[in-house]
Amino acid sequence: MQSRLRTAGSIKILLTGLAALLIQFGPAIWGWGGSQPFFAHPQFQALVWISVGLGILAAFSGSSGLSSGEKEDRGNRWVLGAGGILRLLPVFALKD
């Protein structure tokens, strides 16, 4: 039973991560005129790969945060700030 809950949590995190990637990079790719011009820049490729890698690590880390009855560890909130900074990097990555 516990294994099924972990699998369901991992699937939820993967789907949520995929939606977040589409929301995060979709407008930027569209604004650059498609995927080919966007991915022509190595810094954008790096941001996408880092985001994908972190999403995969989050899904299989075993601490999905989806289990009920556990108190949140407030010491982990720095991750929210780091994620916010990563999401702002595409804005400043290329200044023409």
Secondary structure, 3 states (H helix, E strand, C coil): CHHHHHHHHHHHHHHHHHHHHHHHHHHHHHHCCCHHHHCCCHHHHHHHHHHHHHHHHHHCCCCCCCCCCCCCCHHHCHHHHHHHHHHHHHHHHCCC
